[in-house]
Amino acid sequence: MSDIDYTVKHYKKTLTTVEFYEKFFNFDYVQNFCKQCPRYDTNYSCSPVDIDIKEFVMGYDYIDIHVTQLFFKAEDYEKDYSEDELKDFLYDTFFKEKKKVASEVLDSEKNYSKAQSLTGPCNHCAENCKELYSSCKHPEIRRYSLASIGMDSKKILKDLFGIDLLLINGVLPKYLNNISSILYKK
């Protein structure tokens, strides 16, 4: 695909981990969506995770929630994409921006006495690492996703940013969102 012209908006909110957990933890609801994913139970950063989630989240004081929102030109929305064309389009835009933000969030971990990004799913060794290895080969660099720890991204977007979660479902929605976060102690 040629260069695609798009606009990116960034938003950020900081919450205490107590507030974050109390408002957005909805494990059973989120896991119902996770179970529909082909990566479910195939990756150590995805659901189901083998940690005490509340203890994990409460081990930090704050969370910074970063939302990246992408908007495209009118002609991009009007195009009828094949499945492969849509995948290429998303790779050249959404996943490119997601990777940039995840890299920045990961890099910011060094600014705190204790921090961990929520930028998963992890792809450091293999998408299906649970099928290949009896344990995570890189726990020091593995990062969980918000969904894997039962956090409701739809509610996060709506309650904190006033943004509706739009699904792709074979067509380009009017915008795309990504949420990356970092838990930290000051």
Disulfide bonds with the S-S distance in Angstrom:
none
